[in-house]
Structure formats: structure tokens, C-alpha cells
Amino acid sequence: MQDYRRFITSNPNILFGKPAIKDTRIAVEHILDELAGGTTIEQLLEEYPRLTREAIYAAIAFVRIHYEPRSFTLLIRPQHDNLC
């Protein structure tokens, strides 16, 4: 697996410190939102000429490492049926 740190940076003065692709203002969050919405990697590369395939893969790796499913806590409020 590639080292995502070659492609991802966080600077409090850029995008409020959100993780982003180095030397761009393209947030990792934006890349993942686009992919989740059905945008293909090829479409992202066309839309953002400064973006590379490796940077997209780095964004995915970053999220996979830092936001594993087990790190999220699902809070479910119990539902009470009113039988009256």
C-alpha cells in the first residue's frame, strides 16, 4: 500500500484544517463524497486536472486508516411503543 502522507496534508489555514490533497484545495472529504455519489475516478481526473489517480487512492487509504468502522459509535435511542 502506498504511503498516503505523500499526497495528503492538513493546514489550519487551508480548508479550516481539513485533510486535503497536497498543493490543492481539494478536500479528502470532497473526493470521497464524489465517489460515494457515483462519480468515477476518471471523471474526477477530468474535472480536477491537478488531481492524480495516486492522490485519489491516497485519499481512500487515508479514510480507511483514520476512520475505520470500529471507531464510530452508533447511538440508537430505544423506541417505546405506546400501547394505550
ABEGO torsion letter per residue (X at the ends): XBBAAAABBBBAABGGGBBBBBGBABBAAAAAAAAAAGBBAAAAAAABAABBAAAAAAAAAAAAAABBAAABBBBBBBBBBBAX
